[in-house]
Amino acid sequence: MATQRVNITLDPKVYEEFCRIAGKKGIRVSTWINAQMIEFIEEEKVIEEYRRKKRSE
């Protein structure tokens, strides 16, 4: 799988707190963001499909 590097802007306090909590569980920021993006995409696809079905009724 190819990866792409991107820059993101985070609130420093939020980032520090995330790192403190996630570090104990072995979670990295990039892994967590990737999982959240996949979840978001899946949810949006479900919503789009629902809207398409609703329009065709």
CHARMM-style PDB file with segment names, atoms N, HN, CA, C and O in Angstrom:
ATOM      1  N   MET     1       0.838  -1.168   0.000  1.00  0.00      PROA
ATOM      2  CA  MET     1       0.000   0.000   0.000  1.00  0.00      PROA
ATOM      3  C   MET     1       0.893   1.245   0.000  1.00  0.00      PROA
ATOM      4  O   MET     1       1.810   1.363   0.813  1.00  0.00      PROA
ATOM      5  N   ALA     2       0.620   2.142  -0.897  1.00  0.00      PROA
ATOM      6  HN  ALA     2      -0.124   2.046  -1.558  1.00  0.00      PROA
ATOM      7  CA  ALA     2       1.370   3.393  -0.958  1.00  0.00      PROA
ATOM      8  C   ALA     2       0.841   4.347   0.100  1.00  0.00      PROA
ATOM      9  O   ALA     2      -0.342   4.326   0.439  1.00  0.00      PROA
ATOM     10  N   THR     3       1.714   5.165   0.607  1.00  0.00      PROA
ATOM     11  HN  THR     3       2.675   5.182   0.332  1.00  0.00      PROA
ATOM     12  CA  THR     3       1.300   6.164   1.580  1.00  0.00      PROA
ATOM     13  C   THR     3       1.600   7.547   1.045  1.00  0.00      PROA
ATOM     14  O   THR     3       2.461   7.738   0.187  1.00  0.00      PROA
ATOM     15  N   GLN     4       0.868   8.497   1.575  1.00  0.00      PROA
ATOM     16  HN  GLN     4       0.168   8.342   2.273  1.00  0.00      PROA
ATOM     17  CA  GLN     4       1.067   9.884   1.178  1.00  0.00      PROA
ATOM     18  C   GLN     4       1.253  10.705   2.446  1.00  0.00      PROA
ATOM     19  O   GLN     4       0.493  10.561   3.404  1.00  0.00      PROA
ATOM     20  N   ARG     5       2.244  11.549   2.449  1.00  0.00      PROA
ATOM     21  HN  ARG     5       2.861  11.666   1.670  1.00  0.00      PROA
ATOM     22  CA  ARG     5       2.476  12.415   3.601  1.00  0.00      PROA
ATOM     23  C   ARG     5       1.712  13.723   3.403  1.00  0.00      PROA
ATOM     24  O   ARG     5       1.741  14.324   2.329  1.00  0.00      PROA
ATOM     25  N   VAL     6       1.031  14.147   4.464  1.00  0.00      PROA
ATOM     26  HN  VAL     6       1.007  13.659   5.336  1.00  0.00      PROA
ATOM     27  CA  VAL     6       0.322  15.422   4.440  1.00  0.00      PROA
ATOM     28  C   VAL     6       0.564  16.129   5.770  1.00  0.00      PROA
ATOM     29  O   VAL     6       0.841  15.490   6.785  1.00  0.00      PROA
ATOM     30  N   ASN     7       0.461  17.407   5.750  1.00  0.00      PROA
ATOM     31  HN  ASN     7       0.236  17.926   4.925  1.00  0.00      PROA
ATOM     32  CA  ASN     7       0.573  18.198   6.971  1.00  0.00      PROA
ATOM     33  C   ASN     7      -0.826  18.513   7.472  1.00  0.00      PROA
ATOM     34  O   ASN     7      -1.713  18.835   6.681  1.00  0.00      PROA
ATOM     35  N   ILE     8      -1.028  18.422   8.772  1.00  0.00      PROA
ATOM     36  HN  ILE     8      -0.308  18.161   9.415  1.00  0.00      PROA
ATOM     37  CA  ILE     8      -2.304  18.794   9.366  1.00  0.00      PROA
ATOM     38  C   ILE     8      -2.031  19.758  10.517  1.00  0.00      PROA
ATOM     39  O   ILE     8      -0.938  19.778  11.082  1.00  0.00      PROA
ATOM     40  N   THR     9      -3.023  20.539  10.846  1.00  0.00      PROA
ATOM     41  HN  THR     9      -3.911  20.523  10.387  1.00  0.00      PROA
ATOM     42  CA  THR     9      -2.909  21.483  11.944  1.00  0.00      PROA
ATOM     43  C   THR     9      -3.741  20.976  13.107  1.00  0.00      PROA
ATOM     44  O   THR     9      -4.930  20.697  12.955  1.00  0.00      PROA
ATOM     45  N   LEU    10      -3.119  20.858  14.259  1.00  0.00      PROA
ATOM     46  HN  LEU    10      -2.153  21.084  14.382  1.00  0.00      PROA
ATOM     47  CA  LEU    10      -3.788  20.383  15.461  1.00  0.00      PROA
ATOM     48  C   LEU    10      -3.570  21.365  16.596  1.00  0.00      PROA
ATOM     49  O   LEU    10      -2.532  22.021  16.684  1.00  0.00      PROA
ATOM     50  N   ASP    11      -4.556  21.452  17.452  1.00  0.00      PROA
ATOM     51  HN  ASP    11      -5.399  20.919  17.381  1.00  0.00      PROA
ATOM     52  CA  ASP    11      -4.406  22.232  18.676  1.00  0.00      PROA
ATOM     53  C   ASP    11      -3.316  21.547  19.513  1.00  0.00      PROA
ATOM     54  O   ASP    11      -3.425  20.352  19.790  1.00  0.00      PROA
ATOM     55  N   PRO    12      -2.287  22.263  19.913  1.00  0.00      PROA
ATOM     56  CA  PRO    12      -1.189  21.637  20.657  1.00  0.00      PROA
ATOM     57  C   PRO    12      -1.646  20.908  21.921  1.00  0.00      PROA
ATOM     58  O   PRO    12      -1.125  19.840  22.242  1.00  0.00      PROA
ATOM     59  N   LYS    13      -2.608  21.474  22.633  1.00  0.00      PROA
ATOM     60  HN  LYS    13      -3.031  22.342  22.372  1.00  0.00      PROA
ATOM     61  CA  LYS    13      -3.094  20.830  23.858  1.00  0.00      PROA
ATOM     62  C   LYS    13      -3.796  19.517  23.538  1.00  0.00      PROA
ATOM     63  O   LYS    13      -3.617  18.522  24.240  1.00  0.00      PROA
ATOM     64  N   VAL    14      -4.598  19.519  22.472  1.00  0.00      PROA
ATOM     65  HN  VAL    14      -4.743  20.327  21.902  1.00  0.00      PROA
ATOM     66  CA  VAL    14      -5.303  18.307  22.051  1.00  0.00      PROA
ATOM     67  C   VAL    14      -4.295  17.250  21.620  1.00  0.00      PROA
ATOM     68  O   VAL    14      -4.422  16.082  21.985  1.00  0.00      PROA
ATOM     69  N   TYR    15      -3.299  17.654  20.847  1.00  0.00      PROA
ATOM     70  HN  TYR    15      -3.195  18.603  20.549  1.00  0.00      PROA
ATOM     71  CA  TYR    15      -2.281  16.723  20.376  1.00  0.00      PROA
ATOM     72  C   TYR    15      -1.519  16.099  21.540  1.00  0.00      PROA
ATOM     73  O   TYR    15      -1.304  14.887  21.566  1.00  0.00      PROA
ATOM     74  N   GLU    16      -1.116  16.914  22.489  1.00  0.00      PROA
ATOM     75  HN  GLU    16      -1.291  17.899  22.468  1.00  0.00      PROA
ATOM     76  CA  GLU    16      -0.380  16.400  23.647  1.00  0.00      PROA
ATOM     77  C   GLU    16      -1.227  15.412  24.438  1.00  0.00      PROA
ATOM     78  O   GLU    16      -0.738  14.364  24.859  1.00  0.00      PROA
ATOM     79  N   GLU    17      -2.488  15.745  24.637  1.00  0.00      PROA
ATOM     80  HN  GLU    17      -2.885  16.596  24.295  1.00  0.00      PROA
ATOM     81  CA  GLU    17      -3.382  14.858  25.385  1.00  0.00      PROA
ATOM     82  C   GLU    17      -3.599  13.552  24.635  1.00  0.00      PROA
ATOM     83  O   GLU    17      -3.589  12.479  25.237  1.00  0.00      PROA
ATOM     84  N   PHE    18      -3.797  13.640  23.314  1.00  0.00      PROA
ATOM     85  HN  PHE    18      -3.805  14.512  22.825  1.00  0.00      PROA
ATOM     86  CA  PHE    18      -3.960  12.435  22.503  1.00  0.00      PROA
ATOM     87  C   PHE    18      -2.721  11.556  22.616  1.00  0.00      PROA
ATOM     88  O   PHE    18      -2.825  10.352  22.850  1.00  0.00      PROA
ATOM     89  N   CYS    19      -1.560  12.155  22.449  1.00  0.00      PROA
ATOM     90  HN  CYS    19      -1.476  13.133  22.259  1.00  0.00      PROA
ATOM     91  CA  CYS    19      -0.308  11.384  22.517  1.00  0.00      PROA
ATOM     92  C   CYS    19      -0.134  10.730  23.880  1.00  0.00      PROA
ATOM     93  O   CYS    19       0.333   9.594  23.969  1.00  0.00      PROA
ATOM     94  N   ARG    20      -0.502  11.430  24.928  1.00  0.00      PROA
ATOM     95  HN  ARG    20      -0.881  12.353  24.855  1.00  0.00      PROA
ATOM     96  CA  ARG    20      -0.375  10.881  26.275  1.00  0.00      PROA
ATOM     97  C   ARG    20      -1.260   9.645  26.437  1.00  0.00      PROA
ATOM     98  O   ARG    20      -0.813   8.621  26.951  1.00  0.00      PROA
ATOM     99  N   ILE    21      -2.497   9.744  26.003  1.00  0.00      PROA
ATOM    100  HN  ILE    21      -2.860  10.576  25.585  1.00  0.00      PROA
ATOM    101  CA  ILE    21      -3.448   8.636  26.164  1.00  0.00      PROA
ATOM    102  C   ILE    21      -3.176   7.527  25.151  1.00  0.00      PROA
ATOM    103  O   ILE    21      -3.098   6.354  25.516  1.00  0.00      PROA
ATOM    104  N   ALA    22      -3.034   7.896  23.889  1.00  0.00      PROA
ATOM    105  HN  ALA    22      -3.098   8.849  23.593  1.00  0.00      PROA
ATOM    106  CA  ALA    22      -2.847   6.906  22.828  1.00  0.00      PROA
ATOM    107  C   ALA    22      -1.514   6.181  22.954  1.00  0.00      PROA
ATOM    108  O   ALA    22      -1.419   5.000  22.620  1.00  0.00      PROA
ATOM    109  N   GLY    23      -0.492   6.867  23.428  1.00  0.00      PROA
ATOM    110  HN  GLY    23      -0.569   7.826  23.700  1.00  0.00      PROA
ATOM    111  CA  GLY    23       0.822   6.259  23.578  1.00  0.00      PROA
ATOM    112  C   GLY    23       0.793   5.055  24.506  1.00  0.00      PROA
ATOM    113  O   GLY    23       1.508   4.077  24.285  1.00  0.00      PROA
ATOM    114  N   LYS    24      -0.031   5.123  25.543  1.00  0.00      PROA
ATOM    115  HN  LYS    24      -0.612   5.917  25.723  1.00  0.00      PROA
ATOM    116  CA  LYS    24      -0.165   4.004  26.480  1.00  0.00      PROA
ATOM    117  C   LYS    24      -0.760   2.780  25.814  1.00  0.00      PROA
ATOM    118  O   LYS    24      -0.519   1.651  26.242  1.00  0.00      PROA
ATOM    119  N   LYS    25      -1.548   3.008  24.753  1.00  0.00      PROA
ATOM    120  HN  LYS    25      -1.744   3.925  24.405  1.00  0.00      PROA
ATOM    121  CA  LYS    25      -2.223   1.919  24.051  1.00  0.00      PROA
ATOM    122  C   LYS    25      -1.496   1.513  22.775  1.00  0.00      PROA
ATOM    123  O   LYS    25      -1.934   0.610  22.064  1.00  0.00      PROA
ATOM    124  N   GLY    26      -0.387   2.184  22.491  1.00  0.00      PROA
ATOM    125  HN  GLY    26      -0.031   2.918  23.069  1.00  0.00      PROA
ATOM    126  CA  GLY    26       0.388   1.857  21.304  1.00  0.00      PROA
ATOM    127  C   GLY    26      -0.214   2.402  20.014  1.00  0.00      PROA
ATOM    128  O   GLY    26       0.089   1.904  18.930  1.00  0.00      PROA
ATOM    129  N   ILE    27      -1.060   3.417  20.122  1.00  0.00      PROA
ATOM    130  HN  ILE    27      -1.306   3.821  21.002  1.00  0.00      PROA
ATOM    131  CA  ILE    27      -1.711   4.008  18.949  1.00  0.00      PROA
ATOM    132  C   ILE    27      -0.916   5.232  18.504  1.00  0.00      PROA
ATOM    133  O   ILE    27      -0.546   6.083  19.313  1.00  0.00      PROA
ATOM    134  N   ARG    28      -0.666   5.296  17.210  1.00  0.00      PROA
ATOM    135  HN  ARG    28      -0.967   4.605  16.553  1.00  0.00      PROA
ATOM    136  CA  ARG    28       0.008   6.465  16.649  1.00  0.00      PROA
ATOM    137  C   ARG    28      -1.033   7.371  16.009  1.00  0.00      PROA
ATOM    138  O   ARG    28      -2.108   6.915  15.617  1.00  0.00      PROA
ATOM    139  N   VAL    29      -0.716   8.635  15.906  1.00  0.00      PROA
ATOM    140  HN  VAL    29       0.156   9.006  16.224  1.00  0.00      PROA
ATOM    141  CA  VAL    29      -1.654   9.613  15.335  1.00  0.00      PROA
ATOM    142  C   VAL    29      -2.046   9.215  13.923  1.00  0.00      PROA
ATOM    143  O   VAL    29      -3.231   9.227  13.590  1.00  0.00      PROA
ATOM    144  N   SER    30      -1.080   8.862  13.088  1.00  0.00      PROA
ATOM    145  HN  SER    30      -0.117   8.852  13.359  1.00  0.00      PROA
ATOM    146  CA  SER    30      -1.382   8.546  11.695  1.00  0.00      PROA
ATOM    147  C   SER    30      -2.290   7.321  11.578  1.00  0.00      PROA
ATOM    148  O   SER    30      -3.175   7.286  10.723  1.00  0.00      PROA
ATOM    149  N   THR    31      -2.078   6.328  12.425  1.00  0.00      PROA
ATOM    150  HN  THR    31      -1.359   6.357  13.119  1.00  0.00      PROA
ATOM    151  CA  THR    31      -2.920   5.137  12.406  1.00  0.00      PROA
ATOM    152  C   THR    31      -4.344   5.485  12.785  1.00  0.00      PROA
ATOM    153  O   THR    31      -5.290   5.018  12.152  1.00  0.00      PROA
ATOM    154  N   TRP    32      -4.501   6.298  13.807  1.00  0.00      PROA
ATOM    155  HN  TRP    32      -3.731   6.678  14.320  1.00  0.00      PROA
ATOM    156  CA  TRP    32      -5.828   6.682  14.288  1.00  0.00      PROA
ATOM    157  C   TRP    32      -6.553   7.539  13.255  1.00  0.00      PROA
ATOM    158  O   TRP    32      -7.736   7.327  12.988  1.00  0.00      PROA
ATOM    159  N   ILE    33      -5.845   8.506  12.675  1.00  0.00      PROA
ATOM    160  HN  ILE    33      -4.884   8.679  12.891  1.00  0.00      PROA
ATOM    161  CA  ILE    33      -6.454   9.367  11.656  1.00  0.00      PROA
ATOM    162  C   ILE    33      -6.896   8.533  10.462  1.00  0.00      PROA
ATOM    163  O   ILE    33      -7.987   8.745   9.933  1.00  0.00      PROA
ATOM    164  N   ASN    34      -6.072   7.596  10.032  1.00  0.00      PROA
ATOM    165  HN  ASN    34      -5.186   7.424  10.462  1.00  0.00      PROA
ATOM    166  CA  ASN    34      -6.419   6.734   8.906  1.00  0.00      PROA
ATOM    167  C   ASN    34      -7.698   5.945   9.209  1.00  0.00      PROA
ATOM    168  O   ASN    34      -8.580   5.841   8.356  1.00  0.00      PROA
ATOM    169  N   ALA    35      -7.796   5.399  10.405  1.00  0.00      PROA
ATOM    170  HN  ALA    35      -7.079   5.484  11.098  1.00  0.00      PROA
ATOM    171  CA  ALA    35      -8.988   4.637  10.792  1.00  0.00      PROA
ATOM    172  C   ALA    35     -10.221   5.535  10.813  1.00  0.00      PROA
ATOM    173  O   ALA    35     -11.295   5.123  10.374  1.00  0.00      PROA
ATOM    174  N   GLN    36     -10.075   6.749  11.315  1.00  0.00      PROA
ATOM    175  HN  GLN    36      -9.202   7.083  11.671  1.00  0.00      PROA
ATOM    176  CA  GLN    36     -11.204   7.679  11.360  1.00  0.00      PROA
ATOM    177  C   GLN    36     -11.638   8.082   9.949  1.00  0.00      PROA
ATOM    178  O   GLN    36     -12.833   8.219   9.685  1.00  0.00      PROA
ATOM    179  N   MET    37     -10.696   8.270   9.061  1.00  0.00      PROA
ATOM    180  HN  MET    37      -9.726   8.159   9.275  1.00  0.00      PROA
ATOM    181  CA  MET    37     -11.027   8.637   7.687  1.00  0.00      PROA
ATOM    182  C   MET    37     -11.761   7.497   6.982  1.00  0.00      PROA
ATOM    183  O   MET    37     -12.711   7.742   6.238  1.00  0.00      PROA
ATOM    184  N   ILE    38     -11.334   6.263   7.206  1.00  0.00      PROA
ATOM    185  HN  ILE    38     -10.563   6.064   7.811  1.00  0.00      PROA
ATOM    186  CA  ILE    38     -12.017   5.105   6.620  1.00  0.00      PROA
ATOM    187  C   ILE    38     -13.447   5.023   7.140  1.00  0.00      PROA
ATOM    188  O   ILE    38     -14.379   4.792   6.370  1.00  0.00      PROA
ATOM    189  N   GLU    39     -13.619   5.210   8.433  1.00  0.00      PROA
ATOM    190  HN  GLU    39     -12.861   5.398   9.059  1.00  0.00      PROA
ATOM    191  CA  GLU    39     -14.959   5.179   9.031  1.00  0.00      PROA
ATOM    192  C   GLU    39     -15.840   6.280   8.434  1.00  0.00      PROA
ATOM    193  O   GLU    39     -17.006   6.038   8.123  1.00  0.00      PROA
ATOM    194  N   PHE    40     -15.296   7.471   8.276  1.00  0.00      PROA
ATOM    195  HN  PHE    40     -14.349   7.668   8.529  1.00  0.00      PROA
ATOM    196  CA  PHE    40     -16.030   8.591   7.699  1.00  0.00      PROA
ATOM    197  C   PHE    40     -16.467   8.281   6.265  1.00  0.00      PROA
ATOM    198  O   PHE    40     -17.616   8.520   5.894  1.00  0.00      PROA
ATOM    199  N   ILE    41     -15.544   7.751   5.469  1.00  0.00      PROA
ATOM    200  HN  ILE    41     -14.611   7.557   5.770  1.00  0.00      PROA
ATOM    201  CA  ILE    41     -15.852   7.420   4.073  1.00  0.00      PROA
ATOM    202  C   ILE    41     -16.968   6.388   4.000  1.00  0.00      PROA
ATOM    203  O   ILE    41     -17.888   6.531   3.195  1.00  0.00      PROA
ATOM    204  N   GLU    42     -16.901   5.354   4.827  1.00  0.00      PROA
ATOM    205  HN  GLU    42     -16.154   5.238   5.481  1.00  0.00      PROA
ATOM    206  CA  GLU    42     -17.930   4.316   4.831  1.00  0.00      PROA
ATOM    207  C   GLU    42     -19.290   4.893   5.209  1.00  0.00      PROA
ATOM    208  O   GLU    42     -20.299   4.553   4.591  1.00  0.00      PROA
ATOM    209  N   GLU    43     -19.327   5.760   6.218  1.00  0.00      PROA
ATOM    210  HN  GLU    43     -18.508   6.036   6.720  1.00  0.00      PROA
ATOM    211  CA  GLU    43     -20.580   6.381   6.629  1.00  0.00      PROA
ATOM    212  C   GLU    43     -21.155   7.248   5.516  1.00  0.00      PROA
ATOM    213  O   GLU    43     -22.361   7.224   5.268  1.00  0.00      PROA
ATOM    214  N   GLU    44     -20.306   8.008   4.853  1.00  0.00      PROA
ATOM    215  HN  GLU    44     -19.327   8.028   5.055  1.00  0.00      PROA
ATOM    216  CA  GLU    44     -20.770   8.874   3.775  1.00  0.00      PROA
ATOM    217  C   GLU    44     -21.316   8.070   2.598  1.00  0.00      PROA
ATOM    218  O   GLU    44     -22.290   8.482   1.967  1.00  0.00      PROA
ATOM    219  N   LYS    45     -20.699   6.932   2.299  1.00  0.00      PROA
ATOM    220  HN  LYS    45     -19.908   6.598   2.811  1.00  0.00      PROA
ATOM    221  CA  LYS    45     -21.194   6.078   1.222  1.00  0.00      PROA
ATOM    222  C   LYS    45     -22.584   5.543   1.546  1.00  0.00      PROA
ATOM    223  O   LYS    45     -23.444   5.473   0.668  1.00  0.00      PROA
ATOM    224  N   VAL    46     -22.807   5.168   2.800  1.00  0.00      PROA
ATOM    225  HN  VAL    46     -22.109   5.226   3.514  1.00  0.00      PROA
ATOM    226  CA  VAL    46     -24.127   4.691   3.229  1.00  0.00      PROA
ATOM    227  C   VAL    46     -25.156   5.808   3.079  1.00  0.00      PROA
ATOM    228  O   VAL    46     -26.264   5.568   2.599  1.00  0.00      PROA
ATOM    229  N   ILE    47     -24.802   7.014   3.481  1.00  0.00      PROA
ATOM    230  HN  ILE    47     -23.903   7.209   3.871  1.00  0.00      PROA
ATOM    231  CA  ILE    47     -25.715   8.158   3.369  1.00  0.00      PROA
ATOM    232  C   ILE    47     -26.024   8.453   1.910  1.00  0.00      PROA
ATOM    233  O   ILE    47     -27.179   8.702   1.565  1.00  0.00      PROA
ATOM    234  N   GLU    48     -25.016   8.431   1.049  1.00  0.00      PROA
ATOM    235  HN  GLU    48     -24.078   8.229   1.329  1.00  0.00      PROA
ATOM    236  CA  GLU    48     -25.225   8.682  -0.379  1.00  0.00      PROA
ATOM    237  C   GLU    48     -26.156   7.635  -0.983  1.00  0.00      PROA
ATOM    238  O   GLU    48     -27.052   7.976  -1.756  1.00  0.00      PROA
ATOM    239  N   GLU    49     -25.954   6.381  -0.643  1.00  0.00      PROA
ATOM    240  HN  GLU    49     -25.226   6.105  -0.015  1.00  0.00      PROA
ATOM    241  CA  GLU    49     -26.800   5.301  -1.161  1.00  0.00      PROA
ATOM    242  C   GLU    49     -28.242   5.481  -0.691  1.00  0.00      PROA
ATOM    243  O   GLU    49     -29.175   5.281  -1.468  1.00  0.00      PROA
ATOM    244  N   TYR    50     -28.427   5.853   0.561  1.00  0.00      PROA
ATOM    245  HN  TYR    50     -27.669   6.016   1.192  1.00  0.00      PROA
ATOM    246  CA  TYR    50     -29.768   6.099   1.100  1.00  0.00      PROA
ATOM    247  C   TYR    50     -30.443   7.233   0.333  1.00  0.00      PROA
ATOM    248  O   TYR    50     -31.617   7.129  -0.023  1.00  0.00      PROA
ATOM    249  N   ARG    51     -29.712   8.308   0.079  1.00  0.00      PROA
ATOM    250  HN  ARG    51     -28.759   8.393   0.368  1.00  0.00      PROA
ATOM    251  CA  ARG    51     -30.283   9.450  -0.658  1.00  0.00      PROA
ATOM    252  C   ARG    51     -30.656   9.058  -2.087  1.00  0.00      PROA
ATOM    253  O   ARG    51     -31.692   9.483  -2.598  1.00  0.00      PROA
ATOM    254  N   ARG    52     -29.802   8.239  -2.741  1.00  0.00      PROA
ATOM    255  HN  ARG    52     -28.960   7.894  -2.326  1.00  0.00      PROA
ATOM    256  CA  ARG    52     -30.118   7.791  -4.098  1.00  0.00      PROA
ATOM    257  C   ARG    52     -31.386   6.959  -4.109  1.00  0.00      PROA
ATOM    258  O   ARG    52     -32.236   7.138  -4.982  1.00  0.00      PROA
ATOM    259  N   LYS    53     -31.522   6.066  -3.167  1.00  0.00      PROA
ATOM    260  HN  LYS    53     -30.831   5.921  -2.458  1.00  0.00      PROA
ATOM    261  CA  LYS    53     -32.725   5.227  -3.088  1.00  0.00      PROA
ATOM    262  C   LYS    53     -33.950   6.072  -2.798  1.00  0.00      PROA
ATOM    263  O   LYS    53     -35.018   5.838  -3.362  1.00  0.00      PROA
ATOM    264  N   LYS    54     -33.800   7.048  -1.924  1.00  0.00      PROA
ATOM    265  HN  LYS    54     -32.932   7.238  -1.465  1.00  0.00      PROA
ATOM    266  CA  LYS    54     -34.919   7.928  -1.552  1.00  0.00      PROA
ATOM    267  C   LYS    54     -35.402   8.717  -2.763  1.00  0.00      PROA
ATOM    268  O   LYS    54     -36.607   8.896  -2.940  1.00  0.00      PROA
ATOM    269  N   ARG    55     -34.480   9.193  -3.599  1.00  0.00      PROA
ATOM    270  HN  ARG    55     -33.501   9.048  -3.456  1.00  0.00      PROA
ATOM    271  CA  ARG    55     -34.838   9.973  -4.788  1.00  0.00      PROA
ATOM    272  C   ARG    55     -35.556   9.114  -5.834  1.00  0.00      PROA
ATOM    273  O   ARG    55     -36.437   9.603  -6.541  1.00  0.00      PROA
ATOM    274  N   SER    56     -35.185   7.859  -5.930  1.00  0.00      PROA
ATOM    275  HN  SER    56     -34.468   7.462  -5.356  1.00  0.00      PROA
ATOM    276  CA  SER    56     -35.755   7.005  -6.966  1.00  0.00      PROA
ATOM    277  C   SER    56     -37.137   6.468  -6.585  1.00  0.00      PROA
ATOM    278  O   SER    56     -37.803   5.857  -7.421  1.00  0.00      PROA
ATOM    279  N   GLU    57     -37.573   6.676  -5.368  1.00  0.00      PROA
ATOM    280  HN  GLU    57     -37.032   7.172  -4.689  1.00  0.00      PROA
ATOM    281  CA  GLU    57     -38.901   6.195  -4.945  1.00  0.00      PROA
ATOM    282  C   GLU    57     -39.996   7.084  -5.471  1.00  0.00      PROA
ATOM    283  OT1 GLU    57     -41.173   6.831  -5.214  1.00  0.00      PROA
TER     284      GLU     57
END
